Amino acid sequence: TYFRLKLEADTKLMCMVKASAYGSGSVEVSRALQYWHCDYLAVAFVDEGVELRREGIKMPILVLDPSVDALERIVEYNLEPEIYSFRLLDSMLNLLQRLGKKDYPIHLKFDTGMHRAGFEENDIEDLASLLKNSSEVKVVSVYSHLVGSDDEFFDEFTEHQISYFDFCAEKIK
């Protein structure tokens, strides 16, 4: 409730429950978050999301590190994948076409400088075109990972990352 008061009314709230909710128990924490009307949960791996579904968690769950071989389980358990590469996106589109699914929710990650994973600037035009012509998926969020937003040393780079992210998000919009 405290955080909701700090946000715009239409801003969604996602809570990380990966790694057993950082040792606090992912099922227990997820039940509490569901009770308090959190909008989304996020887990690292598909198995974590499957466990939550089997324990009765109904709210949307983002999988941060989906693998191509786990995409069928993602769809089976109504989980939402982070898509960070054309390989993963193509595999997801092929699976959804085969299953006859439309508007399946996905989340796009942009690499704005962390260099872990994500679409890069030279990918954005092709990505936007591919998504525009794909009825199988629906982009429900876009995001990135800031390198050092809590360290003044990185302020200039953080501002660059935010500007670059805004550019990518606008292209996808």
HELIX and SHEET records of a PDB file:
HELIX    1   1 TYR A    2  LYS A    6  1                                   5    
HELIX    2   2 LYS A   18  GLY A   23  1                                   6    
HELIX    3   3 SER A   26  TYR A   35  1                                  10    
HELIX    4   4 VAL A   46  ARG A   54  1                                   9    
HELIX    5   5 VAL A   68  ALA A   70  5                                   3    
HELIX    6   6 LEU A   71  GLU A   76  1                                   6    
HELIX    7   7 PHE A   86  LEU A   99  1                                  14    
HELIX    8   8 GLU A  121  ASP A  123  5                                   3    
HELIX    9   9 ILE A  124  LYS A  132  1                                   9    
HELIX   10  10 GLU A  152  PHE A  154  5                                   3    
HELIX   11  11 ASP A  155  ILE A  172  1                                  18    
SHEET    1   A 6 MET A  14  MET A  16  0                                        
SHEET    2   A 6 TYR A  40  VAL A  43  1                                        
SHEET    3   A 6 ILE A  61  VAL A  63  1                                        
SHEET    4   A 6 GLU A  80  ILE A  83  1                                        
SHEET    5   A 6 TYR A 104  LYS A 109  1                                        
SHEET    6   A 6 VAL A 137  TYR A 143  1                                        
END                                                                             
